[in-house]
Amino acid sequence: MPKLNQGDQQRRQVLLTLIVITFFGGLFFGTLNWIRGITAAALIEFGFALFCLGAFWFVRTSRRLYRWSLAVTIPWILAVWLIVSMPAAAESVFIWALVLPILLMLLLGRRPGLWLSLVSLAGALLIALYRFGLPQDADQIAYTANLVIAGLAIVALSYVYERSREKAEQNLRHLAMTDALTGLPNRTLLYESFARAKALAVRQKTPLSLMLMDLDRFKEINDEHGHDVGDRVLFQVAELLRARLRRADLVTRMGGEEFLILMPDTDLDQAAALAEDLRRRIGALRLEAHDQPVQLTTSIGVTEMTSAEQSFDSLLRQADQNMYWCKENGRDRVRASRPGATAARNDPAG
C-alpha cells in the first residue's frame, strides 16, 4: 500500500467504513424494499451495494482518495434523493440526509464538504416540500423546524470540527518539520524538497547546488561559555542565513552545528562565491558571553548536481567530503567540487 500522510490514512479508513456500511445497508434495505414491492428503490440499493463491493478493493490501495470519495459520496447523495422522492418511501429515509455532512467533511475537507452538505440538505428539503407540501399545523411546523435546525447544526458543527482538525494537523506538521531553536526547517523535509528541486532543474535544464556548513570548534564554545551561549550562536547564524539567502533557497539545520543549503538555479561558481560570503559574514559576527568575545568561524563544503541520475545522498556525501577537507586543512574556509571531480576550488581564510 502506498505511504500516505496521517490525514489521508484517516480518510481512507472513513471511506472504507462508509463503503462497508453502505454495502450491507444496500443489501438489507434492497431486500426489504423488494419484499415490500418498492422495486425501483430496491434496484437502486442493490446497484449501489455492487458498486461498493468493487470500490472497496480499489480504495484499499489507491492514492486518489479524493476522487474515490467523490465517486462514492455523490452517488450516495443522488441515491438518497431518488429514494426519498418515491411516494412509497418512508419518512425515516430523510435521516440519511442528516448523516451526509459529517461524512462529506471528513472525506472531502471543510470547503468542498460544506458546499456539498448544503446542496444535499437543500435537495432533501425541496424533495420533502414536493412530497408533503408546506407544513399546515403547529406540530408539522415544529417537526419540520427540528429537522432543518438539526441539519444546519450538524453542518456547522462538522465544519468547525474539520477546521480545527486541519489546523491541528498543520501545527503538528510544522512542529515535526521545524527546528525548535532556530525556527529553520529540519532534515525531515530534505528528501522531498530535493526531489522537487531536482525535477525542476532537470526539466528546465538549470543548475542545482548544495552547501554543507559546520561551525568550527562549536563544542569548545559550549564547554567554555555554556549551552545557552551556544544556543544563541546557532540562532544568530540562522538569522544571518535567512537574511542573506534567497526565498528560493532552502536552509536546513541538520542537527548540532551543521546547516545545509539547497540552491536551485545556482551553479558551482555561484554557490562557492555565496559560501565564501557567508563564511566572511559569520566570521564578522560580534558575539559576547560574560563580557568575553566569542570568535566564530565555519567550514563549508559545496557541490553541484551534474547528472539527473545523482541522488541527494551522493551530493550530500560530496559536500560532506569537501567540508571535512576544510576541517583538516585549518578550518574557516570553503571547498567546492562536483561529484567525481579530481580537483576542487579552495578558498582559504582571509
Secondary structure as UniProt FT lines:
FT   HELIX           6..36
FT   HELIX           39..59
FT   TURN            60..61
FT   HELIX           65..85
FT   TURN            87..88
FT   HELIX           91..94
FT   HELIX           95..108
FT   HELIX           110..132
FT   HELIX           138..177
FT   TURN            180..182
FT   HELIX           187..189
FT   HELIX           190..204
FT   STRAND          208..215
FT   TURN            216..217
FT   HELIX           218..225
FT   HELIX           227..244
FT   TURN            247..248
FT   STRAND          250..255
FT   TURN            256..257
FT   STRAND          258..264
FT   HELIX           268..283
FT   STRAND          287..289
FT   TURN            290..291
FT   STRAND          292..294
FT   STRAND          298..304
FT   TURN            308..309
FT   HELIX           312..328
FT   TURN            329..330
FT   STRAND          334..336
FT   TURN            339..340
FT   STRAND          345..347
//
